[in-house]
Amino acid sequence: MIDHDRLFKELLSNFFPEFIELFFPAVSAYWERDSIEFLPQEIFTDVTEGKKKILDIAAKAAFRNQDTLFIIHIEHQSYSQTDFERRMFNYFARLHEKYTLPIYPIVIYSHDTPTTPEPNSYCIDFPNKRILEFNYEVVQLNQLQWRDFINQQNPVASALMAKMQINTQERPIAKLASLQLLASLGLNPAQIQLISGFIDTYIKLNTEEQALFESQLATIEPRQQEEVMQIVTSWMEEGIEQGVEQGRQREAALITRQINRRVGALSPELQERIQGLSFDALEDLGEALLDFNEVVDLEVWFESR
């Protein structure tokens, strides 16, 4: 299962100014970019649902050439939810009550379906009067075309293209375009890894698509081709490392169970020592445990190494 909320929160927290500049340039025209300060996590109890809700991102910023502050609140939604607009108003009201500052609320929707526009307001009406009209901004990715963002020199664009409207036959080309944009931005290795991992999570290619991706990659300018290949190679190396580590952990768990059967339950300390062994050491222990009769034999084996 993909943890959509974690992926989007990591992206938006690390590239918060870039997100605002990409989708809300009017805001970036009147804020002091260097004044951004993330607020502590807010936990609210939804009385209607009886559940605790945690705000995704809230950041404080200063108006340009002024001594006043405002808050930008961003919520990520990976699915369409009935009455979500009421929850956005509740968040707004409670943030405003706590900080007594103007609040600019934003929702980013990342679901694939439905593609119908999501609400962007919450209203309370009487037959003769509108009592409340609360408006907020909506970025609905499945309403956006990935090709419209190819030339945006923005790391958030390179990531979020992977969740915009992409025809099935365009998936390899869209992935390559996202990586080309990423490679051109001059980001540091950690930033590249975060965004490339985001892209790879949401555009997983099958064998046929991978072949098309590679054929298209071969047609681009050699320097760009090399930069993209460096990103792709880092995925492969990371995947291999994860596979090796997972294999080592499985081997350690198997040997622990075998020793438990021979000599009885091991202490947490001994189990932890086994979990920390290398592949070679686990192989040695796998042979040695055939001669174990009691826990002290394992302790002697550790002391002998």
C-alpha positions, -999 to +999 in steps of 0.1 A: +000+000+000+013+035-009+013+059+019+000+089-001-002+113+028+034+107+038+047+111+003+028+144-003+037+158+031+074+151+025+072+168-009+053+198+002+073+203+034+106+202+016+094+223-014+068+245+002+078+278-014+081+261-048+046+247-045+031+281-037+051+297-065+039+271-090+002+272-083-004+305-065+020+331-079-002+359-066+006+348-031+043+346-037+041+382-050+031+395-016+049+373+009+084+374+022+098+341+010+125+338+037+100+344+065+083+310+063+080+292+096+062+258+099+038+256+128+036+227+153+012+199+143-023+206+152-046+178+164-083+185+163-112+163+174-140+161+147-171+160+169-193+148+141-171+118+132-157+113+167-122+110+153-090+130+159-076+148+128-041+161+123-035+191+101-012+183+072+008+215+068+005+250+084+031+276+078+034+312+090+047+339+066+051+377+066+035+401+042+061+418+021+072+452+035+048+448+064+050+438+101+020+415+098+018+378+094-006+352+078-009+315+077-010+291+047-028+259+055-025+229+031-045+197+033-038+167+010-066+144+000-060+111-018-097+105-023-129+123-027-148+127+005-184+139+011-186+170+033-149+176+033-156+213+028-171+214+063-139+199+077-118+226+059-140+253+075-135+237+109-098+237+105-099+273+093-120+284+123-098+267+149-065+279+134-080+314+133-091+311+169-057+300+181-035+323+161-058+353+153-041+357+119-054+357+083-054+321+068-050+311+032-065+276+029-055+251+002-065+215-006-045+194-030-064+164-044-043+135-058-070+108-065-073+094-100-111+092-100-136+108-100-125+135-123-154+159-116-143+191-099-141+191-061-159+217-041-140+248-031-164+265-007-186+259+024-218+278+028-246+282+053-278+296+039-312+306+051-342+312+028-336+349+030-299+352+036-265+337+032-249+335+067-215+321+058-195+317+026-160+301+033-138+298+002-106+279-002-082+270-031-082+236-047-054+220-067-070+189-083-043+170-101-065+149-122-079+181-137-044+191-150-026+180-181+010+169-174+023+184-207+013+219-195+041+217-169+070+204-189+087+238-192+081+248-156+115+251-139+101+239-106+108+207-086+072+204-076+061+204-112+086+176-120+071+155-091+033+163-095+033+156-133+033+120-123-002+124-107-018+146-134-038+134-164-017+110-184-030+088-212-020+052-208+002+052-239+019+084-226+031+070-193+067+062-204+070+096-221+056+114-191+080+097-168+110+106-190+098+142-193+095+144-155+130+131-150+144+154-177+129+183-159+142+171-125+177+166-140+178+202-152+170+219-119+204+216-102+191+201-070+212+183-044+213+145-042+188+143-013+163+165-031+167+145-064+162+112-045+130+125-028+114+137-061+126+108-082+112+084-057+079+102-059+079+099-096+088+062-096+061+055-071+033+069-092+046+059-127+056+023-123+063+009-158+056-026-170+081-044-193+066-030-225+065+005-211+101+002-199+113-007-233+095+024-248+110+045-220+145+033-229+140+038-266+128+074-260+157+080-236+182+070-263+169+099-285+175+128-262+207+149-260+236+129-246+243+151-216+207+149-205+206+112-212+235+107-188+219+128-161+186+109-164+205+076-163+222+086-131+188+091-115+175+057-129+207+039-118+203+053-082+168+037-081+183+004-092+211+005-066+187+015-039+164-014-048+193-039-048+204-026-014+169-029+000+166-064-014+199-075+001+189-060+035+155-077+034+172-110+026+196-106+055+168-099+079+148-130+068+179-151+072+185-137+108+148-144+116+151-180+104+182-187+124+167-172+155+137-195+152+160-225+147+180-216+178+149-211+198+138-247+189+172-262+199+179-243+232+147-225+242+136-189+240+164-164+236+166-131+255+158-099+236+195-090+238+207-122+221+180-118+194+191-083+187+227-095+184+217-121+158+197-094+139+228-073+137+250-100+121+262-098+085+253-124+058+287-142+063+283-143+101+248-156+097+260-184+075+287-193+101+260-193+129+237-214+107+264-242+107+274-237+144+239-239+158+237-276+148+260-283+178+242-260+203+225-277+233+219-247+255+219-209+254+254-207+268+267-223+235+254-193+216+270-169+241+303-188+237+300-185+199+296-147+201+325-144+225+347-165+201+342-141+172 
